[in-house]
Amino acid sequence: MRHKLIALLLFCSLSFSSFASQLLIPMDEGQTNHLKAYGLAYYALKQGATLDWLLNYRGGSFAVPNVTALENECKIRGVSYEVITSGQYNAILTQIANPETNMDVMKLEKAPKIAVYSPKSKLPWDDAVTLVLKYAEIPYDVIYDDEVLDGKLILYDWLHLHHEDFTGQYGKFYASYANAQWYQDDVANQEACVKRRGFGKVSQMKLAVAHNIRDFVFGGGFMFAMCSATDSYDIALAAEGTDICDVMFDHDAQDPDAQSKLDYTKCFAFENWHLRTNPYEYEYSDIDATLGRTVQKDLDYFSLFDFSAKWDPVPTMLCQDHTRTIKGFLGQTTAFKKQFIKSSVLVMGQNKSAGEARYIHGEYGKGLWTWYGGHDPEDYQHMVGDPPTNLDLHPNSPGYRLILNNVLFPAARKKKQKT
């Protein structure tokens, strides 16, 4: 009821107010809760407001016409804000428009419809994206294989791939968890879906899902993935028509010549990599840098690149943060070895000394995708069965901010500056 009343008040205010002032939501070190600030921005969009995303101005601040309903919502959510006059805001826009400043304005106009590709059953790990969406109070739908195969991706603007294995090897957890009830339940659920959908194997069904996701992006969708959902997705595409699964995964032996049959041209991001075919090894390929990694925990950081806000607004927006240096964190897929990244892919964050890319981006057809290495930005080594991260303890997490940049990205349109 409160939200309906606020929406009505906001609509009336937006319709009849002369906007004598602006609500500035700073995203620099002065913000008390960066993560909930994204939720506030999404909420304003849902209520019909239009926001300006001030790229590289005070950490990527937001501005919206000041109405009492939004100001009150900031207070309720614990989001820092400043009320500024229209003259003060025009001065900020003039500063941003200066060709000598690396700043720009993006217009956010419509809240994107969000889907999370995730199994309905509860598995013994948490997903950073769903954690932060819940914390920021950004609504999303959970979909899985049935919904994707039924063509329901068309209903959404933005898709996140939960910690997933698209190769049909159940995350290669067999060596450690074959006797665990959650693992056996997952196998049973996947194989039941295979029979229901008329496929022969889980790997074949996952490939069909991967193709539908590929087509979603090609048609203009936005796809975001973390951890094993990144490299396993490309591996599944490259291995189309080739059996890379051993007997405990699909009831028959893998193709001994699988490596020579890979087609890297089908991959979004990677090429010239090599399969890890040992079914007892917790790794899919040598794309991931986790095995043999020598980076010490206290020295594990990666740096965001600086892009031109006026000429490269997309990566600029995806890299908005209050620091350029982000703490590293592990995952089944921790980071991407740079020698296997296609030249067409944009690296936005890297550990240069280790030869690792952590945050990459690319285009496919009319759509865009972003992949982020690691499992949880505020849990250095999240293990199976560990409790979820309490984001009340990390409201200003720069690592989590990168996720939320992607969530708002589909709402953006380049704003023309007056000359």
N, C-alpha and C positions, 0 to 999 in steps of 0.2 A: 504494500500500500504506500509506503514511504517513497519508493522509487517511482511509482505512477504519479504521485503528487509532485515530486521534483521534476519529472519529465514535463508535466503540464506547465508548471511555473517557468521552467527553462524555455519551453516553446513560446510562451507568451512574452518572456523577456527578450528572446532572440527576434521575435516578430516586431516588437514595438520599441525596444530600447534604442537610444541614439549612440550607445557604446561610448560614453564619455570617458571610460577607463578600460584598461585591459588587466586581465589576470595573468601575471607572469609566473610560470612554474619553473624555478631555476633547477638546473641539473648539474651544477658544479658541486663543490664541497659544501655549499650552503644548504643543500637539500637534505632533510632529515630522513627521508625514505624514498630513495630513487625507484625502487621496484613498484611501490604503490603509486608513484607518480605516473607510471605508464598505465596502470589500471585506471587512474583518474582521467587520463587522456582518452583512453578507449571508452570509458563511461560517457564522457562529453560527446564523443562522436555518436554513440548510440542514442543520445538524447537530441540529436539534430544539430549540434554545434559544429562549427568549422574551426580547426586549430591551425596555427602556424608552428611548424617545427623549425626552430632557429639553429641551423646546423653550425656547429663549432662556436656558437655564442653561449658562453657559460655552461659548457659541457653538453650542449644540445638541448637547450631549454624549450619549453612549450609556451605559447601565448594564445589566449582565447578571450573574446569579449567578456567583460566582467558582469556576471549576474550573481545575485545573492545565492541562488540554488547551488551553483558550482563552488562558490566560496565556502559555503557550509559543508559541501561534500569534501573539500580539501581538509577542513577541520576534523570531520568524522574519520577520515582515512589517515590522518596524521601526515599529510603532505604539505611541505613548505610552499608558500606562495607569497607574491608581492602584488599589491594593487598599484598600478602606475597610470598616469594620465595619458590621453591620446597623444599629447605633445611629446611626452617622454618615449612613448612607443615609436612614434615617427622618427625620433632621433636614433633609436636603436636600429630601425630599418634602414635609415640613411647610412649608418655605420656599416651595416651588413652589406649594403649595395656597393660600397666603395670597392672598385676593382682591385685595390691593393690588399684587401682583407680576404682571408680564406674562410669566408662565411657565405651562407645563402639561406633562403627561406623555402621550405617545402610546405605546401598546403595539404593538410589532412582533412579529407572530406567525408569518408564513409567507413564505418567500422567493418573490418573484414570478417567474413564468416569463417570460423576456425574449426578444423577437424584434427584429431589426434589418432593416428593409426596405432592401435594398442589392443592386445588380447583382452577379452572381457573378464577372463579368470585372473585372480590375483597371483602374480608371480613374486618371488622373494627379492625383488629389488624395486627401487623407486626411479622415477624419471624426472630429470631436472626441469624439463619443460612443463610437465603437468604440475609439478610442485610450484613453480613460479607463476603459472597461470592462475592457480587457485589462490596463491598468496596475493597476487595483484588484483584479484576479483575480475578476471577476464574470462568470459564464458566460452566453452568449447564443447564439441560433440566427440564422443569416442566411437570410432568406427574400426572395423577389422576386415578380414578377408571377404566375408559375405557381402558387406556393403560396397567394398571396392569392386568386386566382381559383378555386382548388380548395377554398376555405373553411377553410384551416388556421389562420386567425387565432384561431379558437375555442380553440386549444390554449394560448394565451398570455394573460398578464395585462397586459403592458406592451409597447408597440410604439414603436420609434423610426424616424422617416423620415430615412434617410440623405440627404445632399445630392442633391436630386432635382428634376425638372421634370415636373409632372403635366399640363402643357398640351400635351405632344407636340411641343415645339420644341427638344428636345435641349439644353436649357440655354441656348438662344440663343447658342451658341458658334460658329455658322456663320461669322461674319465673320472670326474670328481662327483657327479651327482646322478649317475644312472639309477641308483637305488633310492633316490629321494622321491617322496610322494609328489612334490610339485613338478618334478621333471617327468615322471610317468604320466601325470595328469595332462601335462602339456602335449606330450606325444599322442596320447589318446584323443585329445581335443583336435589336434591338427589332422590326424588320420581320419577322424570322423568327418571333418570338413572336406577332406579329399574325396571321400566316398560320396558325400552329399552333393558335391559339385561335379563329380564325374571325371576327376583326374586320376592318374595312375600312381602318382607319388606326391609327397609334400613339396619336393623341389620343383615339380612341374606347376603346382598350384601357386607357389611363391613367385615363380617366373611370370605367370599370368598376372598376378597382382602387381609385380614390378612393371610390366608392360602398361597396365592401366594407369599407374602412377606416372610413368614416362609420358603417356598421352595427355594426362592432366597438365603436366608442365608444358608440353609442346603447345597446348591450346591456350596457354596464358596463365596457368596457375603458379603459385609460389610454393616451393617445397623446402622444408628445413629438416635436417637430420643431425643426430649426434651419435657418438660412440659407434657400435657395430652396425647400426643402420646405414652408415656411410659406405664403407668399403664392401660390405657384404652385398649391398645393392648393385654396385658396379660389377662385382664378381659374378653375381647371378646373371646379369645381362650378357657379360662376355662369354659365359659358359653355356649359353643357350644351345640345346641339342647335345650336350656333352654331360656325361654322368661324373660328377666330382664328389659324390657322396659314397662313403663306404657302407658295408653291409649293415652295421648297427643303426644306420640312419634311414636307409631305404630298402633294406632286405636283399640287396644284391651288391656286387663288387663295383668299385669305381673304375672308370676307364683308365688304363695305365698310360694312355697317350693324351690324357686330358689337357696337359699343359700346351702341347703343340696345336690344339684345336681351339684355343681361346681366340676370341675376336675382340680386340681392344677398341675397335672403332665404335662398338656399341656402348662403350663406357661414357659416363658423364665427365668423369674427372681424371681417371688414371689410365696409364698405358705401360706396357713392357714389364709388368710385375709378374711374380711367380707364386703359384699356389703352394700352400702348406697342406699336404695331403695326409699327414699323419692324423688319424682320427682321435688320438689321445693327446694331441697338442692343442692348446687353447688359443688357436690362431688360425685365420683363414688364408692369409697370404703375407708376403713381405711388404705390402703397402704400409702396414702399421709399424710404428717404431717402438712398440712396447718391449718386445723381446730383445735382450741385449742392451737395453737403454742404460746409460751411465750417468744421466743427469741427477744430481743430488737434490733431495726434496727442498732444502732451504735455498737452493739456487735455481729452482724450476720456475721460470717465468717466460712469458712470450710477449712480444711487442706488436702493437697495432700499427699499421702503416698510416701515414698521413696522405689523404687524397685531396684533390682540388674540389672544394664544395661547389664551385660555379661550373666546373667542367665535368666532374665525375660525381654527381650527386648520389648515385646509388650506393657505391662503396662508402662514401662519406657518411651517409645515413646509417648504414649497417655497422659502422665503427664508432658511433657516438658514445662517448664515455667521459668520465671525469678523471681518467688516467690513461696513459698510453701503454702502461705495463701491467699485465694481468698475471696473477698467480696461475701456475700450471696445475693440472690435475690429471689423474690416470683414468683409464677405462679399458675395456677389452680392446677398443681402438683408441689409443691415446693421442696419436699424432700421425701425420701423413709424411712419409719420406719424400722429400722434394724431387728426387730423381725420377719418381714415377708419376708426377703430376703433369698433365697435358699443358702445352704452351698456351692454349686458349683459356685456361683457368686462371682466375685472379686470386692470388694469395693476399689475404687481408691481415693475417696475424701469423707470426713465425717465431721460432727459437732459432735464430740464425746460426749460432755456434754449434747446435746439435743437428743442423740440416733438416729441421722439422717445420712443416706447416701445420698450424692449429686451426685455422679459420679460413675457409676458401669459398669461392663464389663463382657462379657461371650462368650462362644463358643456354636455353634449349628451346628452339622454336620461338614462340611468343612469350614463354615463361622464364622464370628465374629460379635458381636453387642456391642454397647455402648449407655448407657442411661444417660442423664444429667438432673437433676431436675431444675425447674425454667424456666422462660420465656425469660428474657433478662438480661445478665450479667451486663449491665450498666444502667438499669432502674429498681430500686428496686421493684416497684409495678406498672407494666405496665397495665393500664386499657383499656377496650374496647373503641376504638375511640381516644386513645392517639396518638400523632405524633410519627413517627419512630425515633429511636435513631440516632443522628448524630455521626457517627464513626470518623469523623475528630476531634472530641473532645476527643476521646478515642483510639488513635492509638496504645497504649501500653497496652491495656486491657488484664490482665492475664486470666480473665474469658472467653473472646472471643478466646484467644489462645487455650484453650482446644478444642473448636470446630474445629479449623483449624488443630490441631494435627491429628484429626480423618480424615479430608479431605485428607491429604497427606499419611495417613497410608497405603492404598492399594498399593502405589507405592514402598513400601520398601521391601528390601531383605537383609537378614543378610550378612554382609561382613566378609569374613574370614580374620583374622589377621595373618600376618607373624610372625613366632616364631624365 
